[in-house]
């Protein structure tokens, strides 16, 4: 359902930008007939889906790090790997030591994998 223009009443309008402010959404709109611009503020009665902080994880949720049964590395291995990378050891040498691919080492060092560790 299109929001009618405040100037001419036309429903030929477009949302040009949306900003989120807590439970509110600010929508910046433009009328395609008269060219006027206006802003709407929408409040949502129902919060977005997702777990509330402090609730236990669902049993089907993916396990992170060492809790994942198919993990090749342990948390201690990842911390050691990051120390080696900080000491300017090549990714290929680190990968060979741990038996993983050098791209995996890159992803761990750049925090694209195992990002929950320091």
Number of C-alpha atoms within 10 A of each C-alpha: 4 10 15 14 22 13 12 12 13 15 15 14 20 16 16 11 11 14 11 11 11 9 12 13 15 15 18 16 21 19 22 14 13 14 12 14 17 13 15 13 14 13 13 11 8 7 9 8 6 6 10 7 6 6 7 8 10 8 7 6 7 10 13 13 19 15 11 12 9 9 12 12 16 13 14 10 12 21 16 13 22 20 13 16 18 11 9 9 13 13 19 14 14 19 17 11 10 15 11 14 13 17 12 14 23 17 13 19 21 12 13 11 16 18 13 9 11 8
